Amino acid sequence: MRRRSDPKSVRQIIAFSLAVAASLVLLLVPVYSTVKLTNDGPDQVTGSTLLEIAGPYIFVPLLIPVALTGLPLLLRGPSQSYASVATTVALAIFTLLASATIGWFYVPALAAALVALVRKGTTPSPTAARRRMSLSGIVGHCHFGAKA
C-alpha cells in the first residue's frame, strides 16, 4: 500500500532540511577569518570553523533549530499542529535572539516552518481528481472553430 505524502509534512520536512543544512554549514565551513598583519600589509589570512573556535559546546546552539523543526515530524494528529505552532514561535525567538551571530542562517528554515504552519495541508479528493481528468478529456476532444 502506497502512503500519500501530506503537503504540510513535506513543507515541515523542507524546514527541517534547511535547519540541518544551516547547522552543517556553520559547523563545517570556515566562518571566521584571522589576518596577521606585517609592515608590508596582510601577511597571512586563515579561516576557522565554529567547531575550531568554540569547541564541542557549539553543538548545543546548532542543534536547537534542528530539534525545533524536527519535533513536529515525530508527532501525529492534533498534537502535531500544536507542536508546529509552538516550535515555529520558538524558532522565531531563537532566530531573533541569535541574529547577532548565527540566527540569520536559520531564516530560510523559519520561513519554511511559517509556510508549513500557514498553508493548509489539503490534498484533492480522488473524486475531484477524476472529475478534473474527465473534464480535461472532454476539452481535449473539442475543436473550437477548427476544421478537421
C-alpha positions as CSV (number, residue, x, y, z in Angstrom):
1,M,0.0,0.0,0.0
2,R,1.4,3.3,-1.0
3,R,1.4,6.1,1.6
4,R,0.4,9.6,0.4
5,S,2.5,12.5,1.5
6,D,0.8,15.2,3.3
7,P,1.8,18.6,1.8
8,K,2.1,20.1,5.3
9,S,4.5,17.3,6.3
10,V,6.5,17.9,3.1
11,R,6.8,21.6,4.0
12,Q,7.9,20.7,7.5
13,I,10.5,18.3,6.1
14,I,11.8,21.2,4.0
15,A,12.1,23.4,7.1
16,F,13.9,20.6,8.9
17,S,16.3,20.0,6.0
18,L,17.1,23.8,5.8
19,A,17.8,23.8,9.5
20,V,20.1,20.8,9.2
21,A,21.9,22.4,6.2
22,A,22.4,25.7,8.1
23,S,23.8,23.8,11.1
24,L,26.2,21.8,8.8
25,V,27.3,24.9,7.0
26,L,28.0,26.7,10.3
27,L,29.8,23.7,11.7
28,L,32.0,22.8,8.7
29,V,32.5,25.9,6.6
30,P,35.1,28.5,7.9
31,V,33.1,31.5,9.1
32,Y,35.9,33.2,11.0
33,S,38.8,34.9,9.4
34,T,42.1,35.8,11.0
35,V,44.5,38.2,9.4
36,K,48.1,38.6,10.5
37,L,49.5,42.0,9.6
38,T,53.0,43.0,9.0
39,N,54.5,46.3,8.0
40,D,54.1,45.3,4.3
41,G,50.4,44.6,4.6
42,P,48.4,41.5,5.2
43,D,50.8,38.6,5.6
44,Q,48.5,35.6,6.3
45,V,44.8,35.1,6.2
46,T,43.3,32.0,7.8
47,G,39.8,30.7,8.1
48,S,38.4,28.9,11.1
49,T,35.1,27.0,11.7
50,L,32.8,27.4,14.7
51,L,34.0,24.0,15.9
52,E,37.6,25.1,15.9
53,I,36.8,28.4,17.7
54,A,34.1,27.3,20.2
55,G,34.8,23.6,20.6
56,P,32.2,20.9,21.1
57,Y,30.0,23.3,23.1
58,I,28.8,24.8,19.8
59,F,26.7,21.6,19.1
60,V,24.1,22.8,21.6
61,P,23.1,26.1,19.9
62,L,23.4,24.4,16.4
63,L,21.0,21.6,17.4
64,I,18.3,23.8,18.9
65,P,16.8,24.8,15.4
66,V,17.2,21.2,14.2
67,A,15.3,19.9,17.2
68,L,12.6,22.6,16.9
69,T,12.0,21.9,13.2
70,G,12.2,18.1,13.7
71,L,9.8,17.7,16.6
72,P,6.5,18.2,14.7
73,L,7.6,15.5,12.3
74,L,7.6,12.9,15.1
75,L,4.0,13.7,16.2
76,R,0.7,12.9,14.5
77,G,-2.8,14.4,14.8
78,P,-3.7,17.5,16.8
79,S,-0.5,17.3,18.8
80,Q,1.4,17.8,15.6
81,S,-0.5,21.1,14.9
82,Y,0.1,22.4,18.4
83,A,3.8,21.4,18.3
84,S,4.2,23.1,14.9
85,V,2.9,26.4,16.3
86,A,5.0,26.2,19.5
87,T,8.2,25.2,17.7
88,T,7.8,27.8,15.0
89,V,7.3,30.5,17.6
90,A,10.4,29.2,19.5
91,L,12.4,29.1,16.3
92,A,11.4,32.7,15.6
93,I,12.6,33.7,19.1
94,F,15.8,31.8,18.7
95,T,16.5,33.4,15.3
96,L,15.8,36.8,16.7
97,L,18.0,36.3,19.8
98,A,20.8,34.8,17.8
99,S,20.6,37.2,14.9
100,A,23.9,38.9,16.0
101,T,25.7,35.6,15.4
102,I,24.2,32.5,13.8
103,G,20.5,33.4,13.7
104,W,20.5,34.7,10.2
105,F,21.5,31.3,8.9
106,Y,18.2,29.9,10.1
107,V,15.9,32.5,8.5
108,P,15.2,30.1,5.5
109,A,14.2,27.3,7.9
110,L,12.0,29.7,9.8
111,A,10.3,30.9,6.5
112,A,9.7,27.2,5.5
113,A,8.3,26.5,9.0
114,L,6.0,29.5,8.7
115,V,4.8,28.3,5.3
116,A,4.1,24.9,6.7
117,L,2.2,26.4,9.5
118,V,0.1,28.9,7.5
119,R,-0.6,26.9,4.3
120,K,-3.4,24.4,4.6
121,G,-2.3,20.8,4.1
122,T,-5.2,19.7,1.9
123,T,-5.0,17.2,-0.9
124,P,-7.6,16.9,-3.6
125,S,-10.0,14.1,-3.1
126,P,-9.9,11.2,-5.6
127,T,-13.4,12.2,-6.8
128,A,-12.2,15.7,-7.6
129,A,-9.1,14.3,-9.5
130,R,-11.3,12.0,-11.6
131,R,-13.7,14.9,-12.3
132,R,-10.8,17.1,-13.4
133,M,-9.4,14.3,-15.6
134,S,-12.8,13.7,-17.3
135,L,-13.2,17.5,-17.9
136,S,-9.8,17.7,-19.5
137,G,-10.6,14.7,-21.7
138,I,-13.8,16.5,-22.9
139,V,-12.0,19.7,-23.5
140,G,-9.1,17.9,-25.3
141,H,-11.5,16.4,-27.8
142,C,-13.3,19.6,-28.7
143,H,-12.3,21.5,-31.7
144,F,-13.2,25.2,-31.3
145,G,-13.7,26.5,-34.8
146,A,-11.0,24.3,-36.3
147,K,-11.8,22.2,-39.3
148,A,-11.0,18.5,-39.0
